[in-house]
Amino acid sequence: MSEVLNHEQIKKKITRMAYEIYERNLGSKAVVLAGISGMGMTLADLLAKELQAISPLKVEEVEVILDKSNLAEAEVKLSKNIDLQGKTLLIVDDVLNTGKTLAYAMKPFLDKELYKMEVAVLVNRSHGLFPIRPDYTGYELSTTFNEHIRVDFSTENNYSVHLH
């Protein structure tokens, strides 16, 4: 197991991503961060806090609840009803591997009248089996299918990303 990103590096990547989101969404009515259950929601929270600290953008959050082990069968739900009319939706996850989870996470939003939909990930492994490309990426990392990335946000001042 080797450390890919330490706490300070992760904080800098989140700050940079927040500035990019702000710059690309100056004209948006609001930005809704839709975090995928687990580490995706944690990353969405961190991005939301950073966006609120650096910009006047209206920032909202919602959790995308799905069963990652059974994507095709399980229902994809949102933690709450949210008005998305004319807003930018940013689907957030910790790691983009094949794109399958992010593709399924889009389901609840496909019949909404959004201004635009974007994707943000902390680590992009670039194994694109689905046509999903992140608009905002903290770190690009080429890996094999046998390797695994573990993002750990469990300790507030000791975030890390490890390669197994």
C-alpha positions in Angstrom: 0.0 0.0 0.0 1.4 3.4 -1.0 0.2 6.9 -0.2 -0.8 8.8 -3.3 -2.0 12.0 -1.7 -1.6 13.3 1.9 -3.8 15.6 3.8 -2.2 18.8 2.6 -2.2 17.7 -1.0 -5.9 16.8 -0.8 -6.8 20.1 0.7 -5.0 22.0 -2.1 -6.7 19.9 -4.7 -10.1 20.6 -3.2 -9.3 24.3 -3.1 -8.2 24.3 -6.7 -11.3 22.4 -7.8 -13.5 24.9 -5.9 -11.9 27.8 -7.8 -12.4 26.0 -11.1 -16.1 25.3 -10.3 -16.5 29.0 -9.3 -14.9 30.3 -12.5 -16.9 28.1 -14.8 -20.2 28.8 -13.1 -20.2 32.6 -12.6 -23.4 32.9 -14.5 -25.2 30.0 -12.8 -28.3 30.7 -10.6 -26.9 28.1 -8.1 -24.6 25.1 -8.0 -26.1 21.9 -6.6 -23.5 19.4 -5.4 -24.9 15.9 -5.6 -22.5 13.6 -3.7 -22.6 9.9 -4.2 -23.2 8.0 -0.9 -20.1 7.6 1.2 -16.8 9.3 0.2 -18.5 11.2 -2.7 -20.9 12.9 -0.3 -17.9 13.7 2.0 -16.1 15.3 -0.9 -19.2 17.2 -1.9 -19.4 18.6 1.7 -15.7 19.7 1.5 -16.2 21.3 -1.9 -19.4 23.1 -0.8 -17.6 24.6 2.3 -14.7 25.7 0.1 -17.0 27.2 -2.5 -18.9 29.1 0.1 -15.7 30.4 1.6 -14.3 31.7 -1.8 -17.4 32.7 -3.8 -20.8 34.4 -3.6 -22.3 31.4 -5.5 -25.5 29.9 -4.0 -24.4 26.3 -3.1 -26.8 23.5 -2.3 -26.2 19.8 -1.5 -28.0 16.6 -2.0 -26.9 13.0 -1.5 -27.3 10.4 -4.3 -28.2 7.1 -2.6 -27.4 4.0 -4.6 -26.1 0.5 -4.0 -22.7 0.3 -5.7 -22.7 -3.5 -5.6 -26.0 -3.7 -7.4 -26.3 -0.7 -9.7 -28.5 -2.2 -12.4 -31.2 -3.5 -10.0 -31.2 -1.1 -7.1 -33.2 2.2 -7.1 -31.2 5.4 -7.2 -32.7 7.9 -4.8 -32.0 11.4 -3.5 -31.7 12.3 0.2 -34.3 15.1 -0.3 -36.4 16.8 -3.0 -34.5 19.7 -4.5 -35.4 22.3 -7.1 -32.9 22.0 -10.0 -34.6 24.4 -12.4 -31.9 26.4 -14.2 -29.2 25.3 -11.8 -25.8 23.7 -12.4 -25.7 20.1 -11.1 -22.3 18.8 -10.1 -22.2 15.0 -9.5 -19.4 14.3 -7.0 -17.6 11.1 -6.2 -14.2 10.3 -4.7 -12.8 8.0 -7.5 -13.8 7.6 -11.1 -12.9 4.2 -12.2 -15.0 2.9 -15.1 -17.7 5.5 -15.0 -20.5 3.0 -14.2 -21.4 4.4 -10.8 -21.5 8.0 -12.1 -23.6 7.0 -15.1 -26.2 5.4 -12.7 -26.0 8.4 -10.4 -27.3 10.6 -13.2 -30.6 8.7 -13.4 -32.7 10.9 -11.0 -31.6 14.0 -12.8 -32.2 13.1 -16.5 -35.8 14.4 -16.5 -35.0 17.7 -14.8 -34.5 21.0 -16.5 -31.0 21.8 -15.4 -28.8 24.6 -16.7 -26.0 22.0 -17.1 -24.6 18.8 -15.5 -21.0 18.4 -14.6 -18.8 15.7 -12.8 -16.2 16.2 -10.1 -13.9 13.5 -8.8 -10.9 13.6 -6.5 -9.1 10.8 -8.3 -9.6 9.8 -12.0 -8.3 6.4 -12.8 -9.1 6.7 -16.5 -10.5 3.2 -17.1 -13.5 4.7 -19.1 -15.8 1.8 -19.9 -18.7 4.3 -19.8 -18.8 7.6 -21.6 -18.2 9.6 -18.4 -15.4 12.2 -18.2 -14.9 14.5 -15.2 -15.1 18.2 -15.6 -13.1 18.7 -12.4 -10.4 16.3 -11.3 -8.1 16.6 -8.3 -5.6 14.0 -9.5 -5.2 11.8 -12.6 -3.7 8.4 -11.8 -3.1 5.6 -14.3 -3.7 2.2 -12.6 -4.2 -1.4 -13.6 -7.6 -3.0 -13.0 -6.0 -5.1 -10.2 -5.0 -2.1 -8.2 -7.4 -0.3 -5.9 -7.6 3.3 -4.7 -8.8 4.0 -1.2 -9.8 7.5 -0.2 -10.0 8.1 3.5 -11.8 11.2 4.9 -12.6 9.5 8.2 -10.1 11.6 10.3 -10.8 15.3 9.9 -7.1 16.4 9.9 -5.6 13.3 8.2 -7.2 12.8 4.8 -5.4 10.4 2.5 -5.5 8.5 -0.8 -3.7 5.2 -1.0 -3.0 2.8 -3.8 -3.3 -1.0 -3.0 
